[in-house]
Amino acid sequence: MDYYLDIKVVPDEEVPIYFIRNKVYSKLHKALFTLQASDIGVSFPLYNIKLGDIIRIHGNKEKLIKLQAENWLGGMVGYCSVSPIQAIPDETVYCTVSRIQSTMTEAKLRRLLKRDSITQDEIKGYKAKMFQQGLDNPYLEIESSSNGHKHRRYIAFGDIVKLPVQGEFDFFGLSKTATIPWF
């Protein structure tokens, strides 16, 4: 992973940054799926409580050229400023950027009810515990192209390390084990 490019979301008076960022990220996910790219990672270099307005895409130069040839941004290109593909700085540190999921969700509650694994009396306790364990992490709201449902993809940032860890990324550009350059 020796190259990167930045997608900067350009503010618009009528469309909030988070909405544009979510749409751009959804399009990136579709492009990564189309390319079957498990060697492209994503970071959010301006992360500070919120994800910020830059999505940084990491990979080798050839793969990033191939990604850009897909014209994956489509109509969102007018809401973004895309940097050229650039080499990763020599002096950098690394971290993981991954998905984090709550262990207690409404969907899980519905499955428990369907299987009769939880009684009506236990539902209130489950919901109370579910809200206590809520996630404070930043998230992206992704719309499913198959059914139109929206779901939140909560993001977790790992500890900073000095050496990179190789591995695969999912089609959202995230990994629990592989690191991305952090600068």
N, C-alpha and C positions, 0 to 999 in steps of 0.2 A: 504494500500500500504506500506508494511513493508520490502520488499526485492527488489533487483535489480541485473542486470548483465550488464556488459559492452561489447560491440562489438567494438574492436579497429581495424580500417582499417590499414593494414600494407602497407607501401609505396612500390611501384613497379616501376622500372625504365621505363617500357613501358606503364603502365596504371596509369593515374592520380588518386589521392585520391578521388576527387569529383566524378569521374566515378564509382569507386568501391562503394563509399558511396551511390550513387543513386541506384545501383543495389542491394546492401544489403537492403536498405530501401524498395525497391519494393518487395523484397522477404519477408521482415517482414510484409508488408501490406497484401500480399497474405496469410501468415500464420495466421495473426489476423482475416482475413475474414473467413478462413477455420474453425478456432476455435470459431468464432462469439464472440470474446473477446472484450467486452466493458469495461473491468476492467484492461487493460494494457495500461500504458502511456509511452511516449517516451520523453527523453530530450537529449540535446547536451551540456554536461558539459564543453567542451572547447570552447564554443561559444564566439567569440570576433570578430565581423564584419562578419567572416565566421563561418560556423557551426562546424568546427574542425573535427578531425578524430575519435571521439568516439560517438557511439550511445548508450545511456543508456536506458535500458528497465526496467520499474518499474511495480511491481504487487505483489500479494501475492505468497508465496513460491510454493504452489501447482500448481498455474496457470503457473508460470515460468518454473517449471519442465515439465509440459504438453507441453508448447511451445517448449522447447528444445528437447523433445521426437519426435517432428515433423520433426527433421533434416531439418528445413526450409532453412538453408543457402546453402544447396546443394553444387554446385561447387564453390561457393564463399568462402567456409571455408578456402581455401588456401590463401585467401587475407585478412584474419581476424584473430585476436587473441580474443578468447572468455573467459571472466573471469568466475569463478565459481559464483553461485548464492550466494549473500551476504546480510546480514542484513543492513538496512538503519542506518546510524549513529544516535546516540541518539540526539545530538545537531544539528538540521538542520532547514532550512527555506524552504519555499514553493513558487512556482509560477506556473502560467499557461504557457503552451506551446501550441500554437494554430495556425490554418491556418488564413492567412489574404488574402483577395482578392481585386483586384482593382474593382471599380464600373464601369469603362469604359474599355472595351476590344474590340478586333477585332471581336470576336464572337457575342458580343452584337450589334456591328455596323451592322454586316451581318443580324441579326434578325430584327433590326430597318429598314433596307433597304427592307427586304423581306415583312415586314408589311406596308411598305410605311409610316412609322412614322417619317422619316427624308428625307429631300429633298437633291438633289445632291449638292445644294449650301451650305447646312449645314454640309456636310461630312468633309470638310477641317477644319472647326471650331471644330468639334467633335474630329478629329484626333489630332489637336494641343492641345486640352484640355486633351486628353488621355495621351499624352506624358509628359505633365506637371505634371500629377498626378501619374506618374510611381512609382512603389514600390522600395525602397532601401533595403528591408529586404532580409536576406539570403533565399535561396530556395533549394529545391530538385527537380530534373527533373525526373519525373516518366513516364515510358512507359506503355501504356495501353496494357493489355494482350488480350483484345477483338479486338481492331482495330489497334494496333501498334503505335498510335499517342502519341507523347510526350507532357506532360504539366508540367508547373512549379507549385509547391506547396510552396508558400511563407510562412515563419514561423515568428510568432510574439511571443515575450517573455513578459509575464505580470510582474507586480510589485512584488517584494519580500514581502511575508507576513509571519507572525510568526506561524499561525495556518493553518492546512490543510483544504481544502474544498473538500468534497466528490462529486462525480458525475461520469458521463460516458464519455468514450473516444470513438472517432470514430475508424474505422479500420486502421487508420494511426497512432494511439496512441496519438492523439491530442484532446484537449478540450478547449473551450472558458471559461469554468467555473470550472472544476475540476483541482486541483493543483497536482503537482508532487513534491517530495522532491528535493531541489536544493542544491547540495553540490559539 
